[in-house]
Amino acid sequence: MNDEAVQLAKDGMDKAIDRLKRELSRVRAGRANPALLDEIKVDSYGSLLPLKQVATVSVADARLLVVKPYDRSTIAAIEKAINNSQLGLNPNNDGVVVRVPIPPLTEERRKQLVKTVKDAGEEAKIAIRQVRREANELLKEAQKDGSLSEDDLKRGLEQIQKLTDGEIKSVDDTVAKKESEIMEG
């Protein structure tokens, strides 16, 4: 029972960390990153498709993304979708590819992004604590049922707390790294 609860907690906490990393990859740190355009949907052939399904996105240099559509007829739709996104980017096309220059961040924008990053980190910590609570309740229920001894309960709670502390530290480290990327960018 102990191992099951600890494994359940580990899986849930890992999902929270993965979600945080995905969210942070979309936060613009001043340098070009294809993940920045992941959430963009393009109106293609009458339906909204993720940009990845209609084009490839690559990094030309530190401040330029290049979007190469699979079908040239979608260039205008891709450019429009990037323009309409809330990313503050100004794409331009040459009929073959869409170039997306990444402008340098202003000090005010950097502070906004740092706040966004901290909020995402806090959400991840809340999710981790929720998983800890669920795993602890599972162990306490097992102890009430008589399928877990008092010592095993104590050991299990300690393992889950140690796991939680490690995952919270991982969140803090990830957030701190992203903050420094944004501020130096």
Contacts in CASP RR format, 6 or more apart in sequence:
PFRMAT RR
TARGET T0000
AUTHOR 0000-0000-0000
METHOD contacts of the structure
MODEL  1
MNDEAVQLAKDGMDKAIDRLKRELSRVRAGRANPALLDEIKVDSYGSLLP
LKQVATVSVADARLLVVKPYDRSTIAAIEKAINNSQLGLNPNNDGVVVRV
PIPPLTEERRKQLVKTVKDAGEEAKIAIRQVRREANELLKEAQKDGSLSE
DDLKRGLEQIQKLTDGEIKSVDDTVAKKESEIMEG
1 138 0 8 1.000
1 139 0 8 1.000
1 142 0 8 1.000
1 147 0 8 1.000
1 148 0 8 1.000
1 152 0 8 1.000
2 139 0 8 1.000
2 148 0 8 1.000
2 152 0 8 1.000
2 155 0 8 1.000
2 156 0 8 1.000
2 159 0 8 1.000
4 138 0 8 1.000
5 135 0 8 1.000
5 136 0 8 1.000
5 138 0 8 1.000
5 139 0 8 1.000
5 142 0 8 1.000
5 156 0 8 1.000
5 160 0 8 1.000
6 135 0 8 1.000
6 156 0 8 1.000
6 159 0 8 1.000
6 160 0 8 1.000
6 163 0 8 1.000
8 131 0 8 1.000
8 134 0 8 1.000
8 135 0 8 1.000
8 138 0 8 1.000
9 131 0 8 1.000
9 132 0 8 1.000
9 134 0 8 1.000
9 135 0 8 1.000
9 160 0 8 1.000
9 163 0 8 1.000
9 164 0 8 1.000
10 163 0 8 1.000
12 127 0 8 1.000
12 131 0 8 1.000
13 127 0 8 1.000
13 128 0 8 1.000
13 131 0 8 1.000
13 132 0 8 1.000
13 163 0 8 1.000
13 164 0 8 1.000
13 167 0 8 1.000
14 167 0 8 1.000
15 127 0 8 1.000
16 124 0 8 1.000
16 127 0 8 1.000
16 128 0 8 1.000
16 131 0 8 1.000
16 167 0 8 1.000
16 171 0 8 1.000
17 124 0 8 1.000
17 128 0 8 1.000
17 167 0 8 1.000
17 170 0 8 1.000
17 171 0 8 1.000
17 174 0 8 1.000
19 124 0 8 1.000
19 127 0 8 1.000
20 120 0 8 1.000
20 121 0 8 1.000
20 123 0 8 1.000
20 124 0 8 1.000
20 171 0 8 1.000
20 174 0 8 1.000
20 175 0 8 1.000
21 174 0 8 1.000
23 120 0 8 1.000
24 117 0 8 1.000
24 120 0 8 1.000
24 174 0 8 1.000
24 175 0 8 1.000
24 178 0 8 1.000
25 33 0 8 1.000
25 35 0 8 1.000
25 38 0 8 1.000
26 35 0 8 1.000
26 36 0 8 1.000
26 38 0 8 1.000
26 39 0 8 1.000
27 113 0 8 1.000
27 116 0 8 1.000
27 117 0 8 1.000
27 120 0 8 1.000
27 178 0 8 1.000
27 182 0 8 1.000
28 36 0 8 1.000
28 87 0 8 1.000
28 102 0 8 1.000
28 105 0 8 1.000
28 113 0 8 1.000
29 113 0 8 1.000
29 178 0 8 1.000
29 181 0 8 1.000
29 182 0 8 1.000
29 185 0 8 1.000
30 63 0 8 1.000
30 102 0 8 1.000
30 104 0 8 1.000
30 105 0 8 1.000
30 182 0 8 1.000
30 185 0 8 1.000
31 62 0 8 1.000
31 63 0 8 1.000
31 102 0 8 1.000
31 185 0 8 1.000
32 59 0 8 1.000
32 60 0 8 1.000
32 61 0 8 1.000
32 62 0 8 1.000
32 63 0 8 1.000
32 64 0 8 1.000
32 65 0 8 1.000
32 100 0 8 1.000
32 102 0 8 1.000
33 59 0 8 1.000
33 65 0 8 1.000
34 57 0 8 1.000
34 58 0 8 1.000
34 59 0 8 1.000
34 65 0 8 1.000
36 65 0 8 1.000
36 87 0 8 1.000
36 102 0 8 1.000
37 51 0 8 1.000
37 57 0 8 1.000
37 65 0 8 1.000
37 67 0 8 1.000
37 82 0 8 1.000
37 85 0 8 1.000
37 87 0 8 1.000
37 100 0 8 1.000
38 50 0 8 1.000
38 51 0 8 1.000
38 52 0 8 1.000
39 85 0 8 1.000
40 50 0 8 1.000
40 51 0 8 1.000
40 81 0 8 1.000
40 82 0 8 1.000
40 85 0 8 1.000
41 48 0 8 1.000
41 49 0 8 1.000
41 50 0 8 1.000
41 51 0 8 1.000
41 81 0 8 1.000
42 48 0 8 1.000
42 49 0 8 1.000
42 50 0 8 1.000
42 51 0 8 1.000
42 54 0 8 1.000
42 55 0 8 1.000
42 74 0 8 1.000
42 77 0 8 1.000
42 78 0 8 1.000
42 81 0 8 1.000
43 77 0 8 1.000
43 80 0 8 1.000
43 81 0 8 1.000
44 53 0 8 1.000
44 54 0 8 1.000
44 71 0 8 1.000
44 74 0 8 1.000
44 77 0 8 1.000
51 57 0 8 1.000
51 67 0 8 1.000
51 78 0 8 1.000
51 81 0 8 1.000
54 69 0 8 1.000
54 70 0 8 1.000
54 71 0 8 1.000
54 74 0 8 1.000
54 77 0 8 1.000
54 78 0 8 1.000
55 67 0 8 1.000
55 68 0 8 1.000
55 69 0 8 1.000
55 70 0 8 1.000
55 74 0 8 1.000
55 78 0 8 1.000
55 98 0 8 1.000
56 67 0 8 1.000
56 68 0 8 1.000
56 70 0 8 1.000
57 65 0 8 1.000
57 66 0 8 1.000
57 67 0 8 1.000
58 65 0 8 1.000
58 66 0 8 1.000
58 68 0 8 1.000
59 65 0 8 1.000
59 66 0 8 1.000
60 66 0 8 1.000
60 99 0 8 1.000
63 101 0 8 1.000
63 102 0 8 1.000
63 103 0 8 1.000
63 104 0 8 1.000
64 99 0 8 1.000
64 100 0 8 1.000
64 101 0 8 1.000
64 102 0 8 1.000
65 99 0 8 1.000
65 100 0 8 1.000
65 102 0 8 1.000
66 97 0 8 1.000
66 98 0 8 1.000
66 99 0 8 1.000
66 100 0 8 1.000
67 78 0 8 1.000
67 82 0 8 1.000
67 91 0 8 1.000
67 97 0 8 1.000
67 98 0 8 1.000
67 99 0 8 1.000
67 100 0 8 1.000
68 96 0 8 1.000
68 97 0 8 1.000
68 98 0 8 1.000
69 75 0 8 1.000
69 78 0 8 1.000
69 97 0 8 1.000
69 98 0 8 1.000
72 95 0 8 1.000
72 96 0 8 1.000
75 93 0 8 1.000
75 95 0 8 1.000
75 96 0 8 1.000
75 98 0 8 1.000
76 93 0 8 1.000
78 91 0 8 1.000
78 93 0 8 1.000
78 98 0 8 1.000
79 91 0 8 1.000
79 92 0 8 1.000
79 93 0 8 1.000
79 98 0 8 1.000
82 89 0 8 1.000
82 91 0 8 1.000
82 98 0 8 1.000
82 100 0 8 1.000
83 89 0 8 1.000
83 90 0 8 1.000
83 91 0 8 1.000
88 103 0 8 1.000
89 100 0 8 1.000
89 101 0 8 1.000
89 102 0 8 1.000
89 103 0 8 1.000
90 100 0 8 1.000
90 101 0 8 1.000
90 103 0 8 1.000
91 98 0 8 1.000
91 99 0 8 1.000
91 100 0 8 1.000
92 98 0 8 1.000
92 99 0 8 1.000
93 99 0 8 1.000
104 185 0 8 1.000
105 113 0 8 1.000
105 182 0 8 1.000
105 185 0 8 1.000
110 182 0 8 1.000
110 183 0 8 1.000
113 182 0 8 1.000
114 179 0 8 1.000
114 182 0 8 1.000
114 183 0 8 1.000
117 175 0 8 1.000
117 178 0 8 1.000
117 179 0 8 1.000
117 182 0 8 1.000
118 175 0 8 1.000
118 179 0 8 1.000
120 175 0 8 1.000
121 171 0 8 1.000
121 174 0 8 1.000
121 175 0 8 1.000
124 171 0 8 1.000
125 168 0 8 1.000
125 171 0 8 1.000
128 164 0 8 1.000
128 167 0 8 1.000
128 168 0 8 1.000
128 171 0 8 1.000
129 164 0 8 1.000
132 160 0 8 1.000
132 161 0 8 1.000
132 163 0 8 1.000
132 164 0 8 1.000
135 160 0 8 1.000
136 157 0 8 1.000
136 160 0 8 1.000
139 148 0 8 1.000
139 153 0 8 1.000
139 156 0 8 1.000
139 157 0 8 1.000
139 160 0 8 1.000
140 153 0 8 1.000
142 148 0 8 1.000
142 153 0 8 1.000
143 149 0 8 1.000
143 150 0 8 1.000
143 152 0 8 1.000
143 153 0 8 1.000
END
